[in-house]
Amino acid sequence: MLSSTTAAGAEDAALRDQVRMLADRSEITALLDRYVVLLDTQDENGFDETWPRRIFTEDVRLVFPIGEHHGLDGLSEFHYRAKRKFVRTHHLASNYLVDLDGDRAAFRFQMISTHVHPGEKPLFEVGGHYEGEAVRTDEGWRIRRWTYHVAWSTGPGPS
């Protein structure tokens, strides 16, 4: 039988572990939300080449239907080229699943995005899910792997 001091110590350790897990999940979903917001706002005040460092690791690997990108170098340009085809965009994310494993986490969430073409073209709308991996760094959680899977789309895509 455990002494009351040993039992209390085990309960304290379990509580600390649970709080850390909840804090990690919260930090990862906040990181994912920052990226989703940045999809629509990253260059509102002119081209910003620095924003990816607040989201991704140096060795990040992104896979999108429009192409792939590896590493931080040129990542802001990769996003900028894709986004400048539209007058504006609006991204909505939900249903976050985060599976923690120490200083690594697998994630998945749903995304619906609306893209406004210049002129009178109909909207281009896309639905699907993102999945990837985040890692704990000295600067906090960062995304190392990121893939977008399209489930459906409507309207004319980027030209």
C-alpha positions as CSV (number, residue, x, y, z in Angstrom):
1,M,0.0,0.0,0.0
2,L,1.3,3.5,-0.9
3,S,1.7,6.0,1.9
4,S,-0.4,9.2,1.7
5,T,2.8,11.2,0.9
6,T,3.7,8.9,-2.0
7,A,0.1,8.9,-3.3
8,A,-0.1,12.7,-3.1
9,G,3.2,13.0,-5.0
10,A,1.9,10.7,-7.7
11,E,-1.3,12.7,-8.0
12,D,0.8,16.0,-8.2
13,A,2.9,14.5,-11.0
14,A,-0.1,13.2,-12.9
15,L,-1.7,16.7,-12.6
16,R,1.5,18.4,-13.8
17,D,1.5,16.0,-16.8
18,Q,-2.1,16.7,-17.6
19,V,-1.6,20.5,-17.4
20,R,1.4,20.3,-19.7
21,M,-0.5,18.2,-22.2
22,L,-3.4,20.7,-22.2
23,A,-1.0,23.6,-22.5
24,D,0.8,21.9,-25.4
25,R,-2.5,21.2,-27.2
26,S,-3.5,24.8,-26.7
27,E,-0.2,26.2,-28.0
28,I,-0.3,23.9,-31.1
29,T,-3.9,24.9,-32.0
30,A,-3.0,28.5,-31.5
31,L,0.0,28.0,-33.9
32,L,-2.3,26.4,-36.5
33,D,-4.8,29.3,-36.1
34,R,-2.0,31.9,-36.5
35,Y,-1.1,30.2,-39.8
36,V,-4.7,30.2,-41.0
37,V,-5.1,33.9,-40.2
38,L,-1.8,34.6,-41.9
39,L,-3.1,33.0,-45.1
40,D,-5.4,35.9,-45.4
41,T,-3.3,38.7,-43.8
42,Q,0.4,38.0,-44.3
43,D,1.0,40.8,-46.8
44,E,-1.6,43.4,-45.9
45,N,1.1,46.0,-45.3
46,G,3.3,44.9,-48.2
47,F,5.4,41.8,-48.8
48,D,6.6,40.3,-45.5
49,E,9.4,37.7,-45.9
50,T,9.8,37.2,-42.1
51,W,6.4,35.7,-41.1
52,P,7.2,32.0,-41.8
53,R,9.9,31.9,-39.1
54,R,7.1,32.4,-36.5
55,I,5.2,29.3,-37.8
56,F,7.6,26.8,-39.3
57,T,10.9,25.0,-38.7
58,E,14.0,25.6,-40.8
59,D,13.5,22.2,-42.5
60,V,9.7,22.5,-43.1
61,R,8.1,20.5,-45.9
62,L,4.8,21.7,-47.4
63,V,2.7,19.8,-49.9
64,F,-0.2,21.6,-51.5
65,P,-2.2,20.9,-54.7
66,I,-0.4,23.9,-56.3
67,G,3.1,22.6,-55.5
68,E,5.6,21.7,-52.8
69,H,8.1,23.7,-50.8
70,H,11.0,22.6,-48.6
71,G,12.7,24.9,-46.0
72,L,12.2,28.5,-45.0
73,D,14.1,30.0,-47.8
74,G,11.6,31.3,-50.4
75,L,8.6,30.2,-48.4
76,S,7.0,33.6,-48.1
77,E,7.4,34.0,-51.9
78,F,5.8,30.6,-52.5
79,H,2.7,31.8,-50.5
80,Y,2.8,35.3,-52.1
81,R,2.8,33.9,-55.7
82,A,-0.2,31.7,-54.9
83,K,-2.2,34.4,-53.1
84,R,-1.6,37.3,-55.5
85,K,-3.8,35.5,-58.1
86,F,-6.8,36.6,-56.0
87,V,-8.2,39.9,-54.8
88,R,-8.8,38.4,-51.3
89,T,-9.1,35.1,-49.5
90,H,-10.9,33.9,-46.5
91,H,-9.9,30.7,-44.6
92,L,-11.9,28.9,-41.9
93,A,-10.5,26.0,-39.8
94,S,-12.1,23.7,-37.3
95,N,-12.1,20.2,-35.8
96,Y,-8.5,20.1,-34.5
97,L,-7.1,16.7,-33.6
98,V,-3.7,16.8,-31.9
99,D,-1.8,13.7,-30.9
100,L,1.1,14.5,-28.6
101,D,4.2,12.4,-28.3
102,G,6.7,14.3,-26.1
103,D,8.2,17.1,-28.1
104,R,6.4,16.1,-31.3
105,A,2.7,16.2,-32.3
106,A,0.7,14.9,-35.2
107,F,-2.2,17.1,-36.1
108,R,-5.2,17.2,-38.5
109,F,-7.9,19.8,-39.0
110,Q,-10.6,20.8,-41.5
111,M,-10.4,23.8,-43.8
112,I,-12.8,25.7,-46.0
113,S,-11.3,28.5,-48.1
114,T,-12.9,31.1,-50.3
115,H,-10.9,32.9,-53.0
116,V,-12.1,36.0,-54.7
117,H,-11.0,36.4,-58.3
118,P,-10.4,39.8,-59.9
119,G,-13.3,41.0,-62.1
120,E,-16.5,39.1,-62.4
121,K,-15.4,35.5,-62.1
122,P,-17.3,33.3,-59.7
123,L,-15.6,32.5,-56.3
124,F,-13.2,29.6,-56.1
125,E,-14.0,27.6,-53.0
126,V,-12.1,24.6,-51.6
127,G,-12.7,22.2,-48.7
128,G,-10.4,19.6,-47.3
129,H,-8.1,18.9,-44.4
130,Y,-4.6,19.7,-43.4
131,E,-2.4,17.2,-41.6
132,G,1.1,17.4,-40.4
133,E,3.6,17.4,-37.6
134,A,4.6,20.1,-35.1
135,V,7.8,20.0,-32.9
136,R,8.7,21.8,-29.8
137,T,11.7,24.2,-30.4
138,D,13.5,26.8,-28.3
139,E,11.1,29.4,-29.8
140,G,8.0,27.3,-29.0
141,W,6.0,24.9,-31.2
142,R,6.7,25.0,-34.9
143,I,5.3,23.1,-37.9
144,R,7.8,20.8,-39.6
145,R,5.5,18.9,-42.0
146,W,2.3,20.3,-43.6
147,T,0.1,18.7,-46.3
148,Y,-3.3,19.9,-47.7
149,H,-5.7,17.3,-49.0
150,V,-8.6,18.6,-51.1
151,A,-11.9,16.9,-50.6
152,W,-14.0,19.2,-53.0
153,S,-13.8,22.5,-54.9
154,T,-16.2,24.7,-56.8
155,G,-15.7,27.6,-59.2
156,P,-12.7,28.3,-61.4
157,G,-9.4,27.6,-59.8
158,P,-6.3,29.9,-60.1
159,S,-5.1,30.7,-63.6
